[in-house]
Amino acid sequence: MLTRRKLLKSSAATSLTLAVGGLAVPALAQGAKIRLGYISPQSGPLAAFSEADQFIIDGFLKSEAGANFEVIVKDSQSNPNRAAEVAKELIIDDEIDMMLVASTPETTNPVATTCEAEQIPVISTVAPWQPYFIGQQGNPGDPTSWRPFDFSFHFFWGLEDVISTFTSMWNQLETNKSVGALFPNDGDGNAWGDPNVGFPPVLSAQGYTLTDTGRYQNLTDDFSAQINAFKAANCDIVTGVPIPPDFTTFWTQAKQQGFNPKAASIGKAILFPQAVEALADQGHNLSSEVWWSPSHPFASSISGQSAGDLAGAYSAATGKQWTQPIGFAHALFEMAADVLGRVQDSRNAEEVASAIAATQLASIVGRIAFDGTGLPPFAATNVAKTPLVGGQWRLKDGGGYDLVIVDNSDHPDIPTGGTMEAMS
């Protein structure tokens, strides 16, 4: 197959390596900058994931490490087809050297698949590794057919981590271990509800019963069927991975219909303060996974800022509360600077892919290394795991919510700020 990469390789300019602030950074001949493509859902129902993108990109380009880069940004519009389309534009029209992509399998997967086909190195994040890796296989249901990727790499946590975190939080409470599931018909929902690698087998092994009414379509406006099933099963706990507007609809209707669980541990939908604030005072003690916070004990390899410093800088610049994707968007550009600082030719896809695979980076989200730590052999080549803890949203006296880390069982180096509290 003649790809854009193969076509350009024969005429690519020879690159030089310059030392900038102690960091080796490649420079293309005649002063050309290295072109990074960046795709995220900046509009649509997943737009909250990308709220900090411009702040992060501006900071990167102003840094010494970013001085030799150009970043071309595209909006996936929260649509997988659009994500693939703009990925192709960046590869063919903009002739990027490397792709960066963030936020949910609906964005990461079509972009990564396009890059793999076009032989363009791509680094993705903010999607559990199972829907990223398994979701791109030709036959996701047949593990014997799964194959590693040549140009696609991903760093984040996995379903095993969120399941461990959620159950550790629930085990701090007295419950009947009856759990209601909100699993949508999308990459995340299908992975979380998978009978082999998702929540069902682990919960069963720990003595929990799961009430799963099946996959619903995103942007559903009536959750009465789920609420009635959860009430009938006397569910003390609700979990799931809905998109933000769907959880607002579900939770509002649940309160209206008298369903009041002791714990609601929800992935994705309540990662953001504005999503919880939309529930007024009904968001108190909702719980969620915490992949990054100001109290995480990590620092940027680009700026030296601590997690707390970066979160504070974002709030000072925007007047907004910090959000978890800040750290991972920043880490993508840390990866770009680190990887492309270790190659002679940024247009040599094989060399860049090899540099990604050899990464040993202490980043603002923790260590990123594709060495197979904590992973099954089939995913070891393409995935690097990052730490996960659990938190609860707590109402502040002056209004709004704080996210308090309440469980660090799997990563005790990340400090907690309290313990799990029941909702009712």
C-alpha positions as CSV (number, residue, x, y, z in Angstrom):
1,M,0.0,0.0,0.0
2,L,1.3,3.4,-1.0
3,T,0.7,5.6,2.0
4,R,1.3,9.3,2.4
5,R,4.3,8.4,4.6
6,K,5.9,6.2,2.0
7,L,5.4,8.9,-0.7
8,L,7.1,11.6,1.4
9,K,9.9,9.5,2.8
10,S,11.9,9.5,-0.4
11,S,11.9,13.4,-0.5
12,A,11.9,14.1,3.2
13,A,14.5,16.7,4.3
14,T,17.3,15.4,6.5
15,S,16.8,16.5,10.1
16,L,19.3,17.8,12.5
17,T,19.3,17.5,16.3
18,L,19.6,20.7,18.3
19,A,20.1,21.0,22.0
20,V,17.4,23.3,23.5
21,G,17.5,23.9,27.2
22,G,19.3,20.6,27.7
23,L,16.6,18.7,25.8
24,A,17.5,17.3,22.4
25,V,15.0,18.5,19.9
26,P,15.1,17.6,16.2
27,A,14.9,20.4,13.6
28,L,14.0,19.9,10.0
29,A,16.2,21.3,7.3
30,Q,15.6,25.0,6.3
31,G,14.0,25.8,9.6
32,A,10.8,23.9,9.1
33,K,9.0,23.0,12.3
34,I,7.8,19.6,13.3
35,R,4.1,19.3,12.7
36,L,1.9,17.7,15.3
37,G,-1.7,16.9,14.7
38,Y,-4.0,17.1,17.7
39,I,-7.6,15.8,17.7
40,S,-10.1,16.0,20.5
41,P,-13.9,16.5,21.0
42,Q,-14.1,20.3,21.3
43,S,-17.8,20.4,20.5
44,G,-20.7,18.0,21.0
45,P,-21.6,16.0,24.2
46,L,-18.0,15.2,25.0
47,A,-16.7,18.8,24.7
48,A,-16.0,19.1,28.4
49,F,-13.0,16.8,27.9
50,S,-11.3,19.4,25.8
51,E,-12.0,22.5,27.8
52,A,-8.3,23.0,28.7
53,D,-6.8,22.1,25.3
54,Q,-6.0,25.6,24.2
55,F,-4.4,26.5,27.5
56,I,-2.2,23.4,27.3
57,I,-1.2,23.9,23.7
58,D,-0.4,27.6,24.2
59,G,1.8,26.8,27.2
60,F,3.6,24.1,25.2
61,L,4.3,26.3,22.2
62,K,5.7,29.0,24.5
63,S,8.1,26.6,26.2
64,E,11.6,25.9,25.2
65,A,10.6,22.3,24.4
66,G,7.8,23.5,22.2
67,A,9.7,26.1,20.2
68,N,10.4,23.7,17.3
69,F,6.9,22.5,16.9
70,E,3.7,23.5,15.1
71,V,0.4,22.1,16.4
72,I,-2.6,21.8,14.0
73,V,-5.8,21.3,16.0
74,K,-9.0,19.5,14.7
75,D,-12.3,19.0,16.4
76,S,-13.8,15.5,16.3
77,Q,-17.2,17.1,17.2
78,S,-17.7,14.0,19.5
79,N,-18.4,12.0,16.3
80,P,-16.3,8.9,15.3
81,N,-16.8,9.5,11.6
82,R,-15.7,13.1,11.9
83,A,-12.6,12.0,14.0
84,A,-11.5,9.7,11.2
85,E,-12.2,12.4,8.6
86,V,-10.1,15.1,10.3
87,A,-7.3,12.5,10.9
88,K,-7.1,11.9,7.2
89,E,-7.0,15.7,6.6
90,L,-4.1,16.1,9.0
91,I,-2.2,13.3,7.4
92,I,-2.8,14.1,3.7
93,D,-3.3,17.8,3.6
94,D,-1.3,19.0,6.6
95,E,1.5,16.4,6.3
96,I,1.9,16.0,10.0
97,D,4.9,14.1,11.5
98,M,3.0,12.7,14.5
99,M,-0.6,12.6,15.7
100,L,-1.8,13.2,19.2
101,V,-5.4,12.4,20.2
102,A,-7.4,12.4,23.4
103,S,-10.7,11.6,25.0
104,T,-12.9,8.5,24.8
105,P,-12.8,5.6,22.4
106,E,-15.2,7.5,20.0
107,T,-12.3,9.8,19.3
108,T,-9.1,7.8,20.0
109,N,-10.0,4.7,18.0
110,P,-11.0,6.1,14.6
111,V,-7.9,8.4,14.7
112,A,-5.6,5.6,15.8
113,T,-7.0,3.2,13.2
114,T,-6.5,5.8,10.4
115,C,-2.9,6.5,11.5
116,E,-2.1,2.9,11.6
117,A,-3.3,2.4,8.1
118,E,-1.4,5.5,6.9
119,Q,1.7,4.5,8.9
120,I,1.7,7.8,10.9
121,P,2.9,7.5,14.6
122,V,0.1,8.3,17.0
123,I,-0.1,8.6,20.7
124,S,-3.5,8.6,22.4
125,T,-4.9,8.9,25.9
126,V,-8.1,9.4,28.0
127,A,-9.8,6.1,27.1
128,P,-9.4,2.9,29.1
129,W,-6.9,0.7,27.3
130,Q,-9.3,-2.2,26.7
131,P,-11.8,-0.4,24.4
132,Y,-8.7,1.3,22.7
133,F,-6.9,-1.9,22.0
134,I,-9.6,-4.6,21.7
135,G,-12.0,-2.2,20.0
136,Q,-9.6,-1.7,17.1
137,Q,-9.1,-5.5,16.5
138,G,-10.6,-7.1,13.4
139,N,-12.5,-9.5,15.7
140,P,-12.8,-8.1,19.2
141,G,-14.5,-11.4,20.3
142,D,-11.6,-13.6,19.4
143,P,-8.5,-13.0,21.6
144,T,-6.4,-15.4,19.5
145,S,-6.8,-13.0,16.5
146,W,-5.6,-9.9,18.3
147,R,-2.4,-8.3,17.0
148,P,-0.3,-5.4,18.2
149,F,-0.1,-2.2,16.3
150,D,3.0,-0.8,14.6
151,F,2.5,2.9,14.9
152,S,-0.2,3.4,17.5
153,F,0.5,3.8,21.3
154,H,-1.7,4.6,24.2
155,F,-1.3,5.6,27.8
156,F,-4.1,5.5,30.4
157,W,-5.6,3.1,33.0
158,G,-7.7,0.0,32.3
159,L,-11.0,-1.5,33.3
160,E,-9.3,-3.6,36.0
161,D,-8.2,-0.4,37.6
162,V,-11.6,1.3,37.6
163,I,-13.3,-1.8,38.9
164,S,-10.7,-2.2,41.7
165,T,-11.1,1.5,42.6
166,F,-14.9,1.5,42.6
167,T,-15.2,-1.7,44.6
168,S,-12.7,-0.4,47.1
169,M,-14.8,2.7,47.6
170,W,-18.0,0.6,48.0
171,N,-16.3,-1.7,50.5
172,Q,-15.9,1.3,52.8
173,L,-19.7,1.4,53.1
174,E,-22.3,-0.9,54.5
175,T,-24.4,-2.0,51.5
176,N,-26.4,-5.0,50.3
177,K,-23.9,-5.4,47.3
178,S,-26.7,-4.9,44.8
179,V,-25.4,-2.8,41.8
180,G,-27.4,-1.2,39.0
181,A,-25.5,-0.7,35.7
182,L,-25.7,2.2,33.2
183,F,-23.8,0.9,30.2
184,P,-24.5,2.8,26.9
185,N,-24.1,1.3,23.5
186,D,-20.7,2.8,22.8
187,G,-17.0,1.8,23.1
188,D,-16.9,2.5,26.8
189,G,-20.3,1.0,27.7
190,N,-19.7,-2.2,25.7
191,A,-16.3,-2.7,27.4
192,W,-17.5,-1.9,30.9
193,G,-20.4,-4.4,30.5
194,D,-18.4,-7.1,28.7
195,P,-19.0,-10.5,30.4
196,N,-15.4,-11.4,30.1
197,V,-13.2,-8.3,30.6
198,G,-15.8,-5.8,32.1
199,F,-17.5,-5.4,35.5
200,P,-19.8,-8.6,35.5
201,P,-17.2,-11.3,36.3
202,V,-15.3,-9.2,38.9
203,L,-18.4,-8.1,40.8
204,S,-19.7,-11.6,40.8
205,A,-16.4,-12.9,42.2
206,Q,-16.6,-10.3,45.0
207,G,-20.2,-11.2,46.0
208,Y,-22.0,-8.3,44.2
209,T,-25.1,-8.8,42.1
210,L,-25.4,-6.7,38.9
211,T,-28.7,-5.5,37.4
212,D,-27.9,-4.7,33.8
213,T,-30.9,-3.7,31.6
214,G,-28.8,-3.8,28.4
215,R,-27.2,-1.1,26.2
216,Y,-29.1,2.1,25.7
217,Q,-28.4,4.7,23.0
218,N,-26.6,7.9,23.9
219,L,-28.7,11.0,24.4
220,T,-31.6,8.9,25.7
221,D,-34.3,11.1,27.3
222,D,-36.1,8.5,29.4
223,F,-34.4,6.2,32.0
224,S,-37.6,4.9,33.6
225,A,-36.9,1.3,32.6
226,Q,-33.5,1.4,34.3
227,I,-34.7,3.2,37.4
228,N,-37.6,0.7,37.8
229,A,-35.3,-2.2,37.5
230,F,-32.8,-0.8,40.0
231,K,-35.7,-0.1,42.5
232,A,-37.0,-3.7,42.0
233,A,-33.6,-5.1,42.7
234,N,-33.2,-2.8,45.7
235,C,-29.8,-1.5,44.4
236,D,-27.8,0.2,47.0
237,I,-25.2,1.1,44.3
238,V,-25.3,2.5,40.8
239,T,-22.3,2.4,38.4
240,G,-21.8,3.0,34.7
241,V,-20.1,5.1,32.1
242,P,-22.7,7.5,30.5
243,I,-21.9,10.7,28.7
244,P,-22.5,13.8,30.8
245,P,-26.0,14.8,29.5
246,D,-27.3,11.3,29.9
247,F,-26.3,11.1,33.6
248,T,-27.9,14.4,34.3
249,T,-31.1,13.1,32.8
250,F,-30.8,9.8,34.7
251,W,-30.0,11.3,38.0
252,T,-32.8,13.9,37.8
253,Q,-35.3,11.3,36.9
254,A,-34.0,8.9,39.6
255,K,-34.6,11.6,42.3
256,Q,-38.0,12.4,40.9
257,Q,-39.0,8.7,41.0
258,G,-37.7,8.1,44.6
259,F,-34.6,6.1,43.8
260,N,-31.8,7.0,46.3
261,P,-28.8,4.6,46.3
262,K,-26.2,4.8,49.0
263,A,-23.4,5.1,46.3
264,A,-23.3,6.2,42.7
265,S,-19.8,5.7,41.2
266,I,-20.0,7.0,37.7
267,G,-17.3,7.0,35.0
268,K,-16.9,9.7,32.4
269,A,-20.1,11.7,33.1
270,I,-19.2,13.4,36.4
271,L,-15.5,14.0,35.8
272,F,-16.2,17.7,35.4
273,P,-17.3,20.2,38.0
274,Q,-19.8,21.8,35.7
275,A,-21.5,18.4,35.2
276,V,-22.0,18.0,39.0
277,E,-23.0,21.6,39.5
278,A,-25.8,21.1,36.9
279,L,-27.4,18.8,39.5
280,A,-27.6,21.6,42.1
281,D,-27.3,20.1,45.6
282,Q,-28.1,16.5,44.3
283,G,-24.5,15.9,43.3
284,H,-23.1,15.7,46.9
285,N,-21.1,12.5,47.4
286,L,-21.3,11.3,43.9
287,S,-18.2,9.3,43.3
288,S,-15.9,8.7,40.3
289,E,-12.5,7.6,39.1
290,V,-9.7,10.2,39.6
291,W,-6.9,9.9,37.0
292,W,-5.3,13.3,37.8
293,S,-5.6,16.0,40.4
294,P,-3.6,18.8,42.0
295,S,-2.6,16.5,44.8
296,H,-1.0,13.9,42.5
297,P,2.7,13.8,43.4
298,F,4.0,14.3,39.8
299,A,5.7,17.1,37.8
300,S,6.0,18.1,34.2
301,S,9.1,17.1,32.3
302,I,8.7,20.2,30.2
303,S,8.1,23.0,32.7
304,G,9.0,21.4,36.1
305,Q,5.5,22.4,37.3
306,S,3.9,20.2,39.9
307,A,0.4,18.9,39.3
308,G,-0.8,21.5,41.8
309,D,1.1,24.3,40.0
310,L,-0.4,23.3,36.6
311,A,-3.9,23.2,38.0
312,G,-3.4,26.6,39.7
313,A,-2.1,28.1,36.5
314,Y,-5.1,26.9,34.6
315,S,-7.5,28.4,37.1
316,A,-5.6,31.7,37.2
317,A,-5.6,32.0,33.4
318,T,-9.2,31.0,32.8
319,G,-11.1,31.6,36.1
320,K,-12.3,28.0,35.9
321,Q,-11.9,25.1,38.3
322,W,-9.3,22.5,37.4
323,T,-10.4,19.3,35.5
324,Q,-8.8,16.0,35.1
325,P,-8.0,16.1,31.4
326,I,-5.6,19.0,32.0
327,G,-2.9,16.6,33.2
328,F,-3.3,14.2,30.3
329,A,-3.5,16.8,27.6
330,H,-0.2,18.2,29.0
331,A,1.3,14.7,29.1
332,L,0.6,14.2,25.4
333,F,2.8,17.1,24.6
334,E,5.4,15.9,27.1
335,M,5.4,12.7,25.1
336,A,5.8,14.5,21.8
337,A,8.7,16.6,23.1
338,D,10.4,13.6,24.7
339,V,10.0,11.2,21.7
340,L,10.9,13.6,19.0
341,G,13.9,14.8,21.0
342,R,15.2,11.2,20.7
343,V,15.0,10.8,16.9
344,Q,17.2,12.0,14.0
345,D,14.4,12.3,11.5
346,S,10.9,13.2,12.6
347,R,9.6,12.0,9.2
348,N,10.9,8.5,9.6
349,A,7.8,6.8,11.0
350,E,9.7,3.6,12.0
351,E,12.3,5.6,13.9
352,V,9.6,7.6,15.7
353,A,7.6,4.5,16.5
354,S,10.7,2.9,18.0
355,A,11.3,6.0,20.1
356,I,7.8,5.9,21.4
357,A,8.1,2.2,22.3
358,A,11.4,3.0,24.2
359,T,9.8,5.8,26.3
360,Q,10.7,6.0,30.0
361,L,9.1,9.4,30.9
362,A,8.4,10.8,34.3
363,S,5.4,13.0,33.4
364,I,2.8,15.1,35.2
365,V,0.5,12.0,35.2
366,G,3.2,9.7,36.4
367,R,5.6,7.3,34.7
368,I,4.9,6.5,31.1
369,A,6.7,3.4,29.8
370,F,5.6,0.8,27.2
371,D,7.3,-2.0,29.2
372,G,4.2,-4.2,29.8
373,T,3.9,-3.3,33.5
374,G,0.4,-4.4,34.8
375,L,-0.7,-5.5,31.3
376,P,-1.4,-8.9,29.6
377,P,1.1,-9.8,27.0
378,F,-1.1,-9.0,24.0
379,A,-1.3,-5.3,25.0
380,A,2.2,-4.9,26.3
381,T,3.6,-3.4,23.1
382,N,1.1,-0.6,22.7
383,V,-0.1,0.4,26.1
384,A,1.4,2.1,29.1
385,K,-0.7,2.2,32.3
386,T,-1.1,5.3,34.5
387,P,-2.4,5.3,38.1
388,L,-6.0,5.5,39.2
389,V,-7.7,6.4,42.5
390,G,-11.2,7.2,43.6
391,G,-12.9,10.4,44.7
392,Q,-16.2,12.0,45.8
393,W,-17.7,15.3,44.9
394,R,-18.4,17.3,48.1
395,L,-20.5,20.5,48.3
396,K,-18.5,23.5,49.4
397,D,-19.9,26.0,51.9
398,G,-19.8,28.8,49.5
399,G,-21.3,26.8,46.6
400,G,-19.8,24.5,44.0
401,Y,-18.1,21.2,44.5
402,D,-14.6,19.9,45.5
403,L,-13.4,16.5,44.3
404,V,-11.9,14.7,47.3
405,I,-9.8,11.6,46.9
406,V,-11.3,8.9,49.2
407,D,-9.5,5.8,48.1
408,N,-5.9,5.2,47.1
409,S,-5.8,1.4,47.7
410,D,-3.9,0.7,44.5
411,H,-1.7,3.8,44.6
412,P,-0.9,4.8,48.2
413,D,1.6,7.4,47.0
414,I,-1.3,9.6,45.9
415,P,-2.7,11.1,49.1
416,T,-6.4,10.9,50.1
417,G,-8.3,13.9,51.5
418,G,-11.1,11.9,53.2
419,T,-13.0,8.6,53.4
420,M,-16.0,7.4,51.4
421,E,-19.4,8.7,52.6
422,A,-22.8,7.2,51.9
423,M,-25.2,9.4,49.8
424,S,-28.3,8.6,51.9
